[in-house]
Amino acid sequence: MKKFVCKYVVGLLVVALIVGCKGVRPASGGGGGLVQVFVKGKDSLLCHAGPIRYHSLQRGERFEIDHTYLKVKNQRNNVVCNFSVYTPDPSFRPEQLSILLKEKRIEVSSITKFYAEGFGKKKYHHRYSFTVSDIDFKLWMLDESPIIEVGGKRFEGKRPFRKDAHQVYRMILFDAF
């Protein structure tokens, strides 16, 4: 009987250690889907939303973006925005990005390239990153039809964007300000 109890206690300790080492745990309501929210520490949540698709104003191109925000009580933080452009243009190399909102124009001059790769026949996937303030991000998510200009291309937030942006606002931003 002692041997069984000892194995049982050791088993519980191992399970407790595994659970304790996870680090970031999903917050309530933060399971899969467009928006995922994870408890990062006391008074902080790591929020990830995406991908959110935009309508391309160019034939044969696609734009998707995802956002990561560290939400800390009583603290302003930037939102990291990672975007993908799928295009037949192998020389796509943007130096800046503009987000045109009804009330404001957000200019981004620092874009970091993650990678560019070819796939299929004359198709290319370009992946970049930039940051915006959480205040600008809130305005962006509340805009009815923002336009993103990058590398001479234009992408517009249409009905699917509005649905996704509304969900991002409800789950991440509504109580942040």
Summary of the structure (lengths in Angstrom):
residues: 177
radius of gyration: 20.7
end to end distance: 58.1
largest distance: 74.4
contacts: 486
relative contact order: 0.17
helix: 24%
strand: 45%
